[in-house]
Amino acid sequence: MLYLLLGERFWTLEKLNSLIAKAREKNTPVFFLNADSKEPISNYMSLGLFEKKNLLVARFLLENKNYEAEIEEILPALASSENIFIFQEEEISEKWKERFKEAGAKIGKAGKVSTQKLLTWARLEAEKISLKLSDSEIYAIIEEASEDPWQIKLLLERRSLEKLLFTKNSAVEPNYFEFADAMSAKNKHSSLRLLRRYMKGGFGAEEAFWRAWWKIKTLRTLESGAKGLELHPFVQKKGLLELRNYSSGELAKISLEFLDLLVSKGF
C-alpha cells in the first residue's frame, strides 16, 4: 500500500501523526526514513515478525537525490506490497506526481485552512495541555501568530507554562526550567541528576518533558528566523546562544523524536 501526503508541512505532519497513532493502536511496527537517511527503502519490503504488516514513514526523501533512482524503480512494488508506505513531501514536480499516480498511490493534499478551522484546531490543542481559553483569547493568539500553526502551538504552550508558574507554589515546585537549560546545554549528567531529584521528591517527569519540548520548539523557531513570537529579549538572547550547541540536523532529529513520543503517548 502506497500513500503520498503533499502540501503544507505542518498539516501533513498532523495527518501523518494521526495515521501513526492508529497504526500503533493496532500494534503495527512503525519505521522512519528521512532526507538524511542512507538505508534503502527495499529493506522494508518484507513482512515483519509473525507476518505482521510494517508501516514505513518516508519523510522528504525526494530532497535527497540519492533516493530518486530507487524510488522511481520501486514505486509499483511499494503500491502492491502488504506493508504500508507513506511518503511525506512539501512539494514535488508534476513528473513525480504522475509517477506516484501511475504506481497506484493514494495521494492526499493539505493546504492552508480557514480561520474557523484553525480556531477549532487550536481549541483542541489547548484542551490537550489542560489550557482553558475563550474563543476570543484563542483568536488573539491566532492573530499574534499570523495564522502560522507552528507559532500558535508555541504560544499555547508558552501560555500553559506561564499559567503553571503563577498557579503553583514555587517554594515547593521544582524549577523545571533548570532541567530545560541543562538539556539545551547538552549537560547529560545534570539533566539526569535533576530528573532523579524530581522523582525522589514525588514529582513526575511530565512537566520536565513539556519544558524541554518548549525549549526545543523555541530553538527551532529562532533558527528559522520566524517572527511573531515576541520573546523577551533575555529569552531570545539566551536561545541564540544555546543554538550554538546544535546543528540544524540535530535539532530536526530531536524534534522528530519528541513528536514521536507525543504521538505514542496520545498527545
Helices and strands as residue ranges (DSSP letters): E 2-7, H 9-25, E 30-34, G 41-44, G 49-51, E 55-59, G 61-63, H 65-80, E 84-89, H 94-103, E 106-110, H 115-128, H 135-144, H 149-167, H 176-184, H 188-200, H 206-224, H 233-242, G 243-245, H 248-264
